């Protein structure tokens, strides 16, 4: 399933669904880490999902939605 509405932000309802899916994805699909490139190919967003904070980063700075 693809949604091609790339030129508009997520609604509050869509954001809530995204966060629910992200939590489920992290619990079931991320073993140690996962690297992804998403978004506009000309201006990509690089994502690093891991089971540990970035080296030298205090875990307290991470926001938990």
Rosetta silent file (secondary structure, phi, psi, omega in degrees, C-alpha in Angstrom):
SEQUENCE: XXXXXXXXXXXXXXXXXXXXXXXXXXXXXXXXXXXXXXXXXXXXXXXXXXXXXXXXXXXXXXXXX
SCORE:     score description
SCORE:     0.000 S_00000001
   1 L     0.000  129.308  178.550    0.000    0.000    0.000 S_00000001
   2 L  -125.185  144.124  174.511    1.373    3.377   -0.996 S_00000001
   3 L  -120.179  118.697 -175.336    0.093    6.855   -0.267 S_00000001
   4 L   -93.611   21.925  178.125    1.356    9.458   -2.711 S_00000001
   5 L   -86.687   59.199 -175.634    0.358   12.509   -0.647 S_00000001
   6 L   -74.289  -12.764 -175.035    4.011   13.480   -0.135 S_00000001
   7 L   -94.932   12.174  178.968    3.282   17.207   -0.291 S_00000001
   8 L  -140.054  150.203  179.985    1.290   17.390    2.949 S_00000001
   9 L   -71.652  165.870  175.260    1.983   16.567    6.610 S_00000001
  10 L   -70.254  144.448  171.664    0.372   13.695    8.477 S_00000001
  11 L   -73.371  169.023  177.496   -2.920   14.375   10.183 S_00000001
  12 H   -58.872  -40.344  179.518   -3.087   13.804   13.945 S_00000001
  13 H   -65.684  -42.450  178.242   -4.814   10.486   13.292 S_00000001
  14 H   -65.261  -39.560  178.558   -2.167    9.429   10.755 S_00000001
  15 H   -62.772  -42.328  178.603    0.634   10.418   13.142 S_00000001
  16 H   -62.109  -43.389  176.892   -0.912    8.311   15.912 S_00000001
  17 H   -62.781  -43.232  178.669   -1.133    5.317   13.549 S_00000001
  18 H   -57.888  -46.006 -179.261    2.450    5.880   12.405 S_00000001
  19 H   -65.883  -38.189  176.596    3.712    5.862   16.002 S_00000001
  20 H   -63.189  -45.216  178.717    1.740    2.717   16.800 S_00000001
  21 H   -65.907  -37.540  179.514    3.172    0.965   13.733 S_00000001
  22 H   -63.959  -43.973  177.344    6.671    2.239   14.528 S_00000001
  23 H   -60.648  -44.765  179.759    6.509    0.812   18.067 S_00000001
  24 H   -64.712  -42.312  178.047    5.259   -2.520   16.712 S_00000001
  25 H   -60.159  -46.057 -179.374    7.938   -2.527   13.993 S_00000001
  26 H   -62.320  -38.524 -178.157   10.671   -1.814   16.570 S_00000001
  27 H   -72.751  -30.197 -171.665    9.427   -4.626   18.836 S_00000001
  28 H  -114.861  -19.402 -173.122    9.136   -7.275   16.131 S_00000001
  29 H  -118.413  -14.544 -178.785   11.379   -6.373   13.184 S_00000001
  30 L  -100.420  110.870  179.998   14.463   -4.613   14.583 S_00000001
  31 L   -79.299  -77.705  177.661   16.995   -7.127   15.850 S_00000001
  32 L  -107.688  -42.922  179.017   20.122   -5.081   16.604 S_00000001
  33 E  -160.822  167.179  176.966   19.834   -2.182   14.162 S_00000001
  34 E  -152.011  130.506  177.582   18.256   -1.106   10.899 S_00000001
  35 E  -111.295  133.028 -178.514   19.413    1.541    8.434 S_00000001
  36 E  -138.914  149.122  168.635   16.903    3.107    6.010 S_00000001
  37 E  -116.719  123.128 -177.001   16.761    5.883    3.443 S_00000001
  38 E  -133.509  169.813  176.888   13.243    7.308    3.070 S_00000001
  39 L    89.604 -161.568 -178.510   11.473   10.322    1.643 S_00000001
  40 L   -62.862  125.391 -179.379   12.213   12.334   -1.465 S_00000001
  41 H   -58.359  -27.746  178.396   15.128   10.757   -3.387 S_00000001
  42 H   -78.666  -24.089  179.604   16.538   14.257   -4.008 S_00000001
  43 H  -137.750   66.950 -173.341   16.368   15.135   -0.275 S_00000001
  44 L   -69.475  159.198  172.683   16.386   11.802    1.565 S_00000001
  45 E  -111.776  124.803 -179.233   15.988   11.280    5.273 S_00000001
  46 E   -97.756  126.337 -178.037   18.414    8.758    6.718 S_00000001
  47 E  -114.289  137.060  176.922   17.098    6.685    9.617 S_00000001
  48 E  -126.011  102.696  177.627   19.132    4.642   12.039 S_00000001
  49 E   -99.427  125.200 -178.936   16.991    2.438   14.272 S_00000001
  50 E  -145.982  167.195  179.564   18.971    0.580   16.906 S_00000001
  51 L   -87.155    2.953 -179.499   18.696   -1.054   20.302 S_00000001
  52 L  -136.737  149.679  176.781   21.297    1.334   21.754 S_00000001
  53 L   -66.569  160.671  177.134   21.621    5.121   21.848 S_00000001
  54 L   -58.257  143.468 -179.295   24.105    6.797   19.531 S_00000001
  55 L   -52.625  132.140  177.818   27.641    6.603   20.949 S_00000001
  56 L    79.329    7.676 -178.320   28.268    9.336   23.488 S_00000001
  57 L  -106.045  130.171  177.290   24.571   10.289   23.720 S_00000001
  58 L   -69.199  124.827  179.927   22.729   10.360   27.034 S_00000001
  59 H   -56.232  -21.714 -178.813   19.609    8.159   26.696 S_00000001
  60 H   -67.223  -19.612 -178.994   17.660   10.885   28.564 S_00000001
  61 H   -79.376  -12.433 -179.354   17.744   13.158   25.477 S_00000001
  62 L   -77.342  132.561  179.505   15.629   10.702   23.459 S_00000001
  63 L   -88.711  133.748  178.009   11.967   11.622   23.223 S_00000001
  64 L  -111.337  109.613 -178.400    9.439    8.830   23.746 S_00000001
  65 L   -72.854    0.000    0.000    6.122    9.576   22.012 S_00000001
